[in-house]
């Protein structure tokens, strides 16, 4: 990505154009679902990139983004108003910009992070830049990105404008819109003939973001850690002398990073031999830090009590919170929760310093804590499946 910034030098009659080439990973990154292309255009700052006439809100009002790049934050005018949630999905934001003739969206992110959660759109090249780069672009308006975001959140009204800065974005991509993803599923059959078709699912995603622009995003914490915990728990269940009453299903979901695709398919198409999912335990980013935590269906406090009882033997828990809804940034428990299935979602306390970055390697993982969360979940799952 190259910026063409207008600069007015004191004493000069005309402005000059300064060319700045940005560095991938540290200053910019195309979104992983970008099309190929070599496009140059002006930037239009468009707040949150949201057009929601049914809510009386439109970041595009009065702006012509045809053949330009939309420059915006990720988020909504009012985080407490869930009516905005459908507009905060990448897919919705991309469709809106493309429909108005934009060349692409350029997000302003605090840190660069690889992002595959969207659909390939022909002729559309979305990307992201850091706040530091955004400040350079916004200098012509005499405002910082942080202050602009604060104003948008405070006043909850559109604040959009054309910028003099031009951007060139060249992307070479190999999209596979018809690609097929897979879940990997195994199970330990329950011992009760009346209850064995009623299952407890222990699941988490085994996909991450792969290679992009020669950069490797390994995903050790997100989510090799959860995958490892599930496989260890599966091995422990397979060695039980007496199996629990209900069957226990172990699922490694594909396509989570692209929008919970594997878990959504699973809950919509239960495997043969499964009549009902009794409870779902999710494992996502459980390997970094020194304590484990979990969320649980808020209307089932017995799930919290179940985990706290199991933790008397393990002593790894650092906190819990009730899940009262799932938003845009959910994990694989979300499709189950939306079906009314009781859920528990495990995580570690981090800090998850290299989320969706090249630094998410095995050296970030605490193996002792990862073993502890597997023990905790095994004890709780055994009790839950055998009730």
PyMOL commands that set and color helices and strands:
alter all, ss='L'
color gray80, all
select helices_A, chain A and resi 53-55+82-88+90-99+131-141+145-155+220-238+261-268+301-314+334-338+362-364+367-385
alter helices_A, ss='H'
color red, helices_A
select strands_A, chain A and resi 2-7+16-21+28-30+37-46+51-52+57-58+69-73+104-109+127-130+160-171+184-188+198-205+210-212+215-217+247-253+276-283+292-297+317-323+342-348
alter strands_A, ss='S'
color yellow, strands_A
deselect
rebuild
show_as cartoon
